[in-house]
Amino acid sequence: MPYVVRAVLGMYGPALAAWLVRGPLMHEGFADAGLGTHWRTGGRPSSILALVVVPLCLAVGAALALAAHVQHVDPIGNMLALARQSGIKDAPTSLTTGSTNLSALVLIGAAVLVIAPFVNGIFAFGEEFGWRGYLLPRLYDRIGTWPAIVSVGIVWGVWHAPLILLDGLNYPTHRWLGLGLTTIFCIAMSAFFAALRLRSNSIWPSTLAHGALNAQASVVTVLLAPMEGVLNAPIGLLGALPFALAALVLLRARPSAASFPNLLPRTDLP
């Protein structure tokens, strides 16, 4: 099975697991799954935050990496490297000569910012329905906000292990290091996505943010070299820092009534 197909299908694994325990296996129900939009209360501002904060944090992370001199701008070199990794022997002439259609780049940039979050959100829902739609409210109910956020981030990060260790996702040459860095990054993103979930009582803002992240982080990956490194943007430590700070601000400022008001009592579990 091609890598892209496996990766896309795998994104629906958490959703399938959440549906099974909420539905036919344990009949837990969907009252606290966050499937409502709550557009007139927290859903609309949280969705706007998702669309604005994600590209802003990615840009800040890239600026930090450039300022720290751990990366430099090299889109041509990165695209040639990606082409070689994909088995493309002859790189396109436009890459080697540097000729670029400016209008095409503008259109692509607009699509990545405006359209891609919604398109990628279709696939990101597979994860969000599991992580923020099931695991976060269950852990939140038992161990509290921050332990739940960190726990979800660790599970989410380690969940990427097959694609990282077997296929070299984002870290083709430093795979074990990549697994650790991905887990740290997922903890930071878990806090940011949880803030959107808590403010809106809905999984749709975090789904939108997740879709935006998957689309827009690839732009930073192409622009900045080297693509692998501990401090690197978008998914190294400097890339994670802006999202962690944004999460702290949003979690401190969230309305007190926007936790999980529909959470069902779990007296049947130890």
DOKOL-443136 format. One record per residue (C-alpha): residue number from 1; residue in one letter; x, y, z. Coordinates in Angstrom, 3 decimals. Each point is the difference from the previous one (the first is absolute). Layout:
// residues N
@i: NUM | aa: A | u: X | v: Y | w: Z
...
This chain:
// residues 270
@i: 1 | aa: M | u: 0.000 | v: 0.000 | w: 0.000
@i: 2 | aa: P | u: 1.454 | v: 3.427 | w: -0.905
@i: 3 | aa: Y | u: 1.292 | v: 2.135 | w: 2.846
@i: 4 | aa: V | u: -2.510 | v: 2.817 | w: -0.575
@i: 5 | aa: V | u: -2.936 | v: -2.426 | w: 0.101
@i: 6 | aa: R | u: 1.247 | v: -1.606 | w: 3.227
@i: 7 | aa: A | u: 0.555 | v: 3.383 | w: 1.607
@i: 8 | aa: V | u: -3.450 | v: 1.326 | w: -0.929
@i: 9 | aa: L | u: -1.797 | v: -3.169 | w: 1.066
@i: 10 | aa: G | u: 1.988 | v: -0.047 | w: 3.243
@i: 11 | aa: M | u: -1.303 | v: 3.462 | w: 0.893
@i: 12 | aa: Y | u: -3.462 | v: -1.529 | w: 0.366
@i: 13 | aa: G | u: 1.214 | v: -2.645 | w: 2.473
@i: 14 | aa: P | u: -0.673 | v: 2.151 | w: 3.108
@i: 15 | aa: A | u: -3.455 | v: 0.912 | w: -1.321
@i: 16 | aa: L | u: -0.849 | v: -3.645 | w: -0.616
@i: 17 | aa: A | u: 1.148 | v: -0.947 | w: 3.513
@i: 18 | aa: A | u: -2.013 | v: 2.849 | w: 1.547
@i: 19 | aa: W | u: -3.098 | v: -0.967 | w: -1.984
@i: 20 | aa: L | u: 0.315 | v: -3.637 | w: 1.087
@i: 21 | aa: V | u: 0.167 | v: 0.781 | w: 3.727
@i: 22 | aa: R | u: -2.675 | v: 2.693 | w: -0.221
@i: 23 | aa: G | u: -2.242 | v: -2.203 | w: -2.108
@i: 24 | aa: P | u: -0.201 | v: -3.752 | w: -0.490
@i: 25 | aa: L | u: 2.638 | v: -1.182 | w: 2.476
@i: 26 | aa: M | u: -0.632 | v: 1.968 | w: 3.213
@i: 27 | aa: H | u: -3.019 | v: 2.166 | w: -0.880
@i: 28 | aa: E | u: 1.493 | v: 3.076 | w: 1.671
@i: 29 | aa: G | u: -1.936 | v: 2.382 | w: -2.218
@i: 30 | aa: F | u: 1.020 | v: 3.160 | w: -1.832
@i: 31 | aa: A | u: -1.248 | v: 2.734 | w: 2.347
@i: 32 | aa: D | u: 3.505 | v: 1.211 | w: 0.873
@i: 33 | aa: A | u: 1.607 | v: -0.662 | w: -3.402
@i: 34 | aa: G | u: -0.022 | v: 3.668 | w: -0.978
@i: 35 | aa: L | u: -1.796 | v: -0.560 | w: -3.289
@i: 36 | aa: G | u: -2.091 | v: 3.160 | w: 0.342
@i: 37 | aa: T | u: 1.360 | v: 3.177 | w: -1.562
@i: 38 | aa: H | u: -1.176 | v: 2.369 | w: 2.794
@i: 39 | aa: W | u: 0.511 | v: 2.702 | w: -2.597
@i: 40 | aa: R | u: -1.777 | v: 2.772 | w: 1.905
@i: 41 | aa: T | u: 1.924 | v: -0.562 | w: 3.226
@i: 42 | aa: G | u: 3.600 | v: -1.201 | w: -0.116
@i: 43 | aa: G | u: 0.102 | v: -1.686 | w: -3.390
@i: 44 | aa: R | u: 0.359 | v: 3.065 | w: -2.195
@i: 45 | aa: P | u: 2.780 | v: 1.821 | w: 1.923
@i: 46 | aa: S | u: 1.876 | v: -3.267 | w: 0.509
@i: 47 | aa: S | u: -0.176 | v: -0.776 | w: -3.726
@i: 48 | aa: I | u: 1.338 | v: 3.468 | w: -0.803
@i: 49 | aa: L | u: 2.809 | v: -0.568 | w: 2.483
@i: 50 | aa: A | u: 0.794 | v: -3.300 | w: -1.712
@i: 51 | aa: L | u: 0.356 | v: 1.664 | w: -3.400
@i: 52 | aa: V | u: 2.039 | v: 2.932 | w: 1.306
@i: 53 | aa: V | u: 2.204 | v: -1.435 | w: 2.746
@i: 54 | aa: V | u: 1.320 | v: -3.041 | w: -1.902
@i: 55 | aa: P | u: 1.702 | v: 1.917 | w: -2.848
@i: 56 | aa: L | u: 1.119 | v: 2.685 | w: 2.457
@i: 57 | aa: C | u: 1.680 | v: -2.548 | w: 2.289
@i: 58 | aa: L | u: 1.612 | v: -1.752 | w: -2.975
@i: 59 | aa: A | u: 1.381 | v: 3.330 | w: -1.193
@i: 60 | aa: V | u: 1.334 | v: 0.867 | w: 3.465
@i: 61 | aa: G | u: 1.622 | v: -3.421 | w: 0.314
@i: 62 | aa: A | u: 1.659 | v: 0.425 | w: -3.400
@i: 63 | aa: A | u: 1.223 | v: 3.471 | w: 0.982
@i: 64 | aa: L | u: 1.482 | v: -1.373 | w: 3.234
@i: 65 | aa: A | u: 1.821 | v: -2.756 | w: -1.895
@i: 66 | aa: L | u: 1.416 | v: 2.522 | w: -2.467
@i: 67 | aa: A | u: 1.000 | v: 2.419 | w: 2.770
@i: 68 | aa: A | u: 1.742 | v: -2.809 | w: 1.889
@i: 69 | aa: H | u: 1.855 | v: -0.971 | w: -3.212
@i: 70 | aa: V | u: -1.060 | v: -3.630 | w: 0.293
@i: 71 | aa: Q | u: -1.705 | v: 0.181 | w: -3.412
@i: 72 | aa: H | u: 0.230 | v: 2.031 | w: -3.173
@i: 73 | aa: V | u: -2.286 | v: 0.628 | w: -2.955
@i: 74 | aa: D | u: 0.593 | v: -2.589 | w: -2.738
@i: 75 | aa: P | u: -3.237 | v: -1.006 | w: -1.770
@i: 76 | aa: I | u: 1.782 | v: -1.162 | w: -3.168
@i: 77 | aa: G | u: 2.347 | v: -2.295 | w: 1.903
@i: 78 | aa: N | u: -2.836 | v: -1.415 | w: 2.079
@i: 79 | aa: M | u: -2.185 | v: -0.714 | w: -3.023
@i: 80 | aa: L | u: 2.897 | v: -1.709 | w: -1.763
@i: 81 | aa: A | u: 0.632 | v: -2.103 | w: 3.137
@i: 82 | aa: L | u: -3.678 | v: -0.916 | w: 0.248
@i: 83 | aa: A | u: -0.019 | v: -0.903 | w: -3.686
@i: 84 | aa: R | u: 2.979 | v: -2.320 | w: 0.513
@i: 85 | aa: Q | u: -1.658 | v: -1.593 | w: 3.042
@i: 86 | aa: S | u: -3.097 | v: -0.610 | w: -2.130
@i: 87 | aa: G | u: 2.047 | v: -1.762 | w: -2.646
@i: 88 | aa: I | u: -0.125 | v: 2.811 | w: -2.576
@i: 89 | aa: K | u: 3.331 | v: -0.158 | w: -1.800
@i: 90 | aa: D | u: -0.281 | v: 3.076 | w: -2.212
@i: 91 | aa: A | u: -1.086 | v: 3.123 | w: 1.870
@i: 92 | aa: P | u: -2.280 | v: 2.423 | w: -1.863
@i: 93 | aa: T | u: 1.855 | v: 2.694 | w: -1.934
@i: 94 | aa: S | u: -1.829 | v: 2.740 | w: 1.896
@i: 95 | aa: L | u: 1.603 | v: -1.179 | w: 3.225
@i: 96 | aa: T | u: 3.553 | v: -0.050 | w: -1.286
@i: 97 | aa: T | u: -0.238 | v: 3.268 | w: -1.910
@i: 98 | aa: G | u: -1.955 | v: 1.839 | w: 2.665
@i: 99 | aa: S | u: -2.688 | v: 1.197 | w: -2.412
@i: 100 | aa: T | u: -3.269 | v: 0.495 | w: 1.842
@i: 101 | aa: N | u: -3.498 | v: 1.084 | w: -0.924
@i: 102 | aa: L | u: -0.828 | v: 2.641 | w: 2.629
@i: 103 | aa: S | u: -3.747 | v: -0.100 | w: -0.605
@i: 104 | aa: A | u: -0.011 | v: -3.776 | w: 0.463
@i: 105 | aa: L | u: 1.827 | v: 0.359 | w: 3.318
@i: 106 | aa: V | u: -2.507 | v: 2.598 | w: 1.166
@i: 107 | aa: L | u: -2.898 | v: -2.297 | w: -0.880
@i: 108 | aa: I | u: 1.625 | v: -2.940 | w: 1.750
@i: 109 | aa: G | u: 0.681 | v: 2.106 | w: 3.088
@i: 110 | aa: A | u: -3.599 | v: 1.212 | w: 0.113
@i: 111 | aa: A | u: -1.271 | v: -3.571 | w: -0.357
@i: 112 | aa: V | u: 2.238 | v: -1.217 | w: 2.829
@i: 113 | aa: L | u: -1.236 | v: 2.760 | w: 2.300
@i: 114 | aa: V | u: -3.698 | v: 0.029 | w: -0.871
@i: 115 | aa: I | u: -1.063 | v: -3.261 | w: -1.626
@i: 116 | aa: A | u: 2.432 | v: -2.644 | w: 1.264
@i: 117 | aa: P | u: -1.092 | v: 0.181 | w: 3.680
@i: 118 | aa: F | u: -3.516 | v: -1.060 | w: -1.003
@i: 119 | aa: V | u: 1.123 | v: -2.681 | w: -2.469
@i: 120 | aa: N | u: 2.598 | v: -1.438 | w: 2.387
@i: 121 | aa: G | u: -2.536 | v: 0.282 | w: 2.804
@i: 122 | aa: I | u: -1.925 | v: -2.858 | w: -1.636
@i: 123 | aa: F | u: 2.919 | v: -2.280 | w: 0.794
@i: 124 | aa: A | u: 0.947 | v: 1.707 | w: 3.285
@i: 125 | aa: F | u: -3.493 | v: -0.807 | w: 1.305
@i: 126 | aa: G | u: 1.077 | v: -3.640 | w: 0.159
@i: 127 | aa: E | u: 2.502 | v: 0.911 | w: 2.688
@i: 128 | aa: E | u: -1.936 | v: 2.747 | w: 1.744
@i: 129 | aa: F | u: -3.084 | v: -2.146 | w: 0.571
@i: 130 | aa: G | u: 2.280 | v: -2.422 | w: 1.833
@i: 131 | aa: W | u: 2.453 | v: 2.281 | w: 1.811
@i: 132 | aa: R | u: -2.111 | v: 3.053 | w: 0.861
@i: 133 | aa: G | u: -3.402 | v: -1.615 | w: -0.482
@i: 134 | aa: Y | u: 0.564 | v: -2.987 | w: 2.277
@i: 135 | aa: L | u: 3.375 | v: -0.310 | w: 1.723
@i: 136 | aa: L | u: 0.277 | v: 3.594 | w: 1.248
@i: 137 | aa: P | u: -3.432 | v: 0.210 | w: 1.691
@i: 138 | aa: R | u: 0.437 | v: -3.453 | w: 1.571
@i: 139 | aa: L | u: 3.394 | v: 0.880 | w: 1.477
@i: 140 | aa: Y | u: -1.103 | v: 3.531 | w: 0.885
@i: 141 | aa: D | u: -2.773 | v: -1.488 | w: 2.107
@i: 142 | aa: R | u: 2.432 | v: -2.211 | w: 1.914
@i: 143 | aa: I | u: 3.360 | v: 1.730 | w: 0.345
@i: 144 | aa: G | u: -0.555 | v: 3.694 | w: -0.738
@i: 145 | aa: T | u: 0.851 | v: 2.448 | w: -2.752
@i: 146 | aa: W | u: 3.788 | v: -0.018 | w: -0.320
@i: 147 | aa: P | u: 0.599 | v: -3.704 | w: 0.727
@i: 148 | aa: A | u: -2.663 | v: -0.790 | w: -2.604
@i: 149 | aa: I | u: 1.554 | v: 2.347 | w: -2.572
@i: 150 | aa: V | u: 3.505 | v: -1.434 | w: 0.489
@i: 151 | aa: S | u: -1.266 | v: -3.593 | w: -0.027
@i: 152 | aa: V | u: -1.906 | v: 0.523 | w: -3.239
@i: 153 | aa: G | u: 3.089 | v: 1.626 | w: -1.519
@i: 154 | aa: I | u: 2.201 | v: -2.963 | w: 0.926
@i: 155 | aa: V | u: -2.473 | v: -2.547 | w: -1.366
@i: 156 | aa: W | u: -0.467 | v: 2.075 | w: -3.148
@i: 157 | aa: G | u: 3.756 | v: 0.328 | w: -0.526
@i: 158 | aa: V | u: 0.789 | v: -3.684 | w: 0.514
@i: 159 | aa: W | u: -2.935 | v: -0.862 | w: -2.290
@i: 160 | aa: H | u: 2.138 | v: 1.414 | w: -2.859
@i: 161 | aa: A | u: 2.759 | v: -2.561 | w: 0.694
@i: 162 | aa: P | u: -0.724 | v: -2.403 | w: -2.897
@i: 163 | aa: L | u: 0.147 | v: 2.752 | w: -2.623
@i: 164 | aa: I | u: 3.093 | v: 1.581 | w: 1.555
@i: 165 | aa: L | u: 2.037 | v: -3.144 | w: 0.719
@i: 166 | aa: L | u: -1.020 | v: -2.026 | w: -3.050
@i: 167 | aa: D | u: -0.553 | v: 2.729 | w: -2.604
@i: 168 | aa: G | u: 2.096 | v: 2.892 | w: 1.303
@i: 169 | aa: L | u: -2.882 | v: 2.466 | w: 0.319
@i: 170 | aa: N | u: 1.579 | v: 3.482 | w: 0.384
@i: 171 | aa: Y | u: 3.240 | v: -1.630 | w: 1.230
@i: 172 | aa: P | u: 1.330 | v: -2.344 | w: -2.699
@i: 173 | aa: T | u: 3.553 | v: -0.118 | w: 1.418
@i: 174 | aa: H | u: -0.543 | v: 0.448 | w: 3.775
@i: 175 | aa: R | u: -3.077 | v: -2.083 | w: 0.672
@i: 176 | aa: W | u: 0.259 | v: -0.681 | w: 3.737
@i: 177 | aa: L | u: 0.865 | v: 3.628 | w: 0.643
@i: 178 | aa: G | u: -2.922 | v: 0.904 | w: -2.229
@i: 179 | aa: L | u: -2.376 | v: -2.091 | w: 2.107
@i: 180 | aa: G | u: 1.068 | v: 1.851 | w: 3.146
@i: 181 | aa: L | u: -0.246 | v: 3.424 | w: -1.614
@i: 182 | aa: T | u: -3.364 | v: -0.847 | w: -1.538
@i: 183 | aa: T | u: -1.302 | v: -0.992 | w: 3.427
@i: 184 | aa: I | u: 1.201 | v: 3.285 | w: 1.525
@i: 185 | aa: F | u: -1.601 | v: 1.914 | w: -2.855
@i: 186 | aa: C | u: -3.242 | v: -1.962 | w: 0.450
@i: 187 | aa: I | u: -0.091 | v: 0.953 | w: 3.698
@i: 188 | aa: A | u: 0.201 | v: 3.682 | w: -0.972
@i: 189 | aa: M | u: -2.656 | v: -0.454 | w: -2.678
@i: 190 | aa: S | u: -2.119 | v: -2.027 | w: 2.414
@i: 191 | aa: A | u: -0.104 | v: 3.046 | w: 2.294
@i: 192 | aa: F | u: -0.923 | v: 2.343 | w: -2.851
@i: 193 | aa: F | u: -2.676 | v: -2.295 | w: -1.451
@i: 194 | aa: A | u: -1.360 | v: -0.721 | w: 3.494
@i: 195 | aa: A | u: -0.343 | v: 3.758 | w: 0.574
@i: 196 | aa: L | u: -2.159 | v: 0.248 | w: -3.127
@i: 197 | aa: R | u: -2.039 | v: -3.014 | w: 1.127
@i: 198 | aa: L | u: -0.527 | v: 1.395 | w: 3.484
@i: 199 | aa: R | u: -0.930 | v: 3.481 | w: -1.209
@i: 200 | aa: S | u: -2.543 | v: -1.282 | w: -2.526
@i: 201 | aa: N | u: -1.227 | v: -3.334 | w: 1.451
@i: 202 | aa: S | u: 0.426 | v: -1.209 | w: -3.597
@i: 203 | aa: I | u: 2.582 | v: -2.009 | w: -1.934
@i: 204 | aa: W | u: -0.473 | v: 2.050 | w: -3.185
@i: 205 | aa: P | u: 2.366 | v: 2.897 | w: 0.866
@i: 206 | aa: S | u: 2.800 | v: -2.417 | w: 0.891
@i: 207 | aa: T | u: -0.768 | v: -1.983 | w: -3.161
@i: 208 | aa: L | u: 0.356 | v: 3.194 | w: -2.017
@i: 209 | aa: A | u: 3.251 | v: 0.860 | w: 1.796
@i: 210 | aa: H | u: 1.313 | v: -3.517 | w: -0.586
@i: 211 | aa: G | u: -0.800 | v: 0.257 | w: -3.704
@i: 212 | aa: A | u: 1.710 | v: 3.395 | w: -0.172
@i: 213 | aa: L | u: 3.076 | v: -1.353 | w: 1.781
@i: 214 | aa: N | u: 0.386 | v: -2.983 | w: -2.318
@i: 215 | aa: A | u: -0.259 | v: 2.217 | w: -3.076
@i: 216 | aa: Q | u: 1.970 | v: 3.041 | w: 1.085
@i: 217 | aa: A | u: 2.833 | v: -1.758 | w: 1.854
@i: 218 | aa: S | u: 0.994 | v: -1.587 | w: -3.306
@i: 219 | aa: V | u: 0.681 | v: 3.494 | w: -1.362
@i: 220 | aa: V | u: 2.484 | v: 0.688 | w: 2.814
@i: 221 | aa: T | u: 1.573 | v: -3.421 | w: -0.554
@i: 222 | aa: V | u: 0.602 | v: 0.819 | w: -3.665
@i: 223 | aa: L | u: 1.287 | v: 3.520 | w: 0.635
@i: 224 | aa: L | u: 2.494 | v: -0.676 | w: 2.800
@i: 225 | aa: A | u: 3.045 | v: -2.254 | w: -0.011
@i: 226 | aa: P | u: 1.140 | v: -2.251 | w: 1.513
@i: 227 | aa: M | u: -3.314 | v: -1.762 | w: 0.366
@i: 228 | aa: E | u: 1.082 | v: -2.102 | w: 3.002
@i: 229 | aa: G | u: 1.302 | v: 1.283 | w: 3.340
@i: 230 | aa: V | u: -0.773 | v: 0.354 | w: 3.701
@i: 231 | aa: L | u: -0.709 | v: 3.741 | w: -0.113
@i: 232 | aa: N | u: -1.404 | v: 0.137 | w: -3.508
@i: 233 | aa: A | u: -3.290 | v: 1.426 | w: -1.178
@i: 234 | aa: P | u: -2.683 | v: -1.066 | w: -0.521
@i: 235 | aa: I | u: 0.024 | v: -3.072 | w: 2.285
@i: 236 | aa: G | u: 3.174 | v: 0.451 | w: 2.049
@i: 237 | aa: L | u: 0.227 | v: 1.773 | w: 3.340
@i: 238 | aa: L | u: -0.020 | v: 3.528 | w: -1.462
@i: 239 | aa: G | u: -2.952 | v: -0.945 | w: -2.169
@i: 240 | aa: A | u: -1.932 | v: -1.329 | w: 2.998
@i: 241 | aa: L | u: 0.704 | v: 2.984 | w: 2.276
@i: 242 | aa: P | u: -2.486 | v: 2.501 | w: -1.562
@i: 243 | aa: F | u: -2.816 | v: -2.556 | w: 0.156
@i: 244 | aa: A | u: 0.750 | v: -0.765 | w: 3.654
@i: 245 | aa: L | u: -0.083 | v: 3.708 | w: 0.867
@i: 246 | aa: A | u: -3.245 | v: 0.507 | w: -1.955
@i: 247 | aa: A | u: -1.531 | v: -2.932 | w: 1.865
@i: 248 | aa: L | u: 0.969 | v: 1.459 | w: 3.379
@i: 249 | aa: V | u: -1.648 | v: 3.315 | w: -0.884
@i: 250 | aa: L | u: -3.187 | v: -1.629 | w: -1.316
@i: 251 | aa: L | u: -0.325 | v: -2.432 | w: 2.895
@i: 252 | aa: R | u: 0.385 | v: 2.759 | w: 2.585
@i: 253 | aa: A | u: -2.528 | v: 2.179 | w: -1.812
@i: 254 | aa: R | u: -2.599 | v: -2.660 | w: -0.757
@i: 255 | aa: P | u: -3.549 | v: 0.554 | w: 1.331
@i: 256 | aa: S | u: -0.524 | v: -1.930 | w: 3.217
@i: 257 | aa: A | u: -3.188 | v: -1.659 | w: -1.279
@i: 258 | aa: A | u: 1.569 | v: -1.389 | w: -3.177
@i: 259 | aa: S | u: 1.545 | v: -3.199 | w: 1.337
@i: 260 | aa: F | u: -2.071 | v: -3.094 | w: -0.767
@i: 261 | aa: P | u: -3.555 | v: 0.824 | w: 1.138
@i: 262 | aa: N | u: -1.432 | v: -3.050 | w: -1.766
@i: 263 | aa: L | u: 2.436 | v: -2.471 | w: 1.526
@i: 264 | aa: L | u: -1.807 | v: -3.100 | w: 1.158
@i: 265 | aa: P | u: 0.723 | v: -1.390 | w: 3.493
@i: 266 | aa: R | u: 2.287 | v: -3.023 | w: -0.206
@i: 267 | aa: T | u: -0.973 | v: -1.815 | w: 3.208
@i: 268 | aa: D | u: 0.131 | v: -3.373 | w: -1.772
@i: 269 | aa: L | u: 3.795 | v: 0.191 | w: -0.412
@i: 270 | aa: P | u: 2.592 | v: -0.290 | w: 2.809
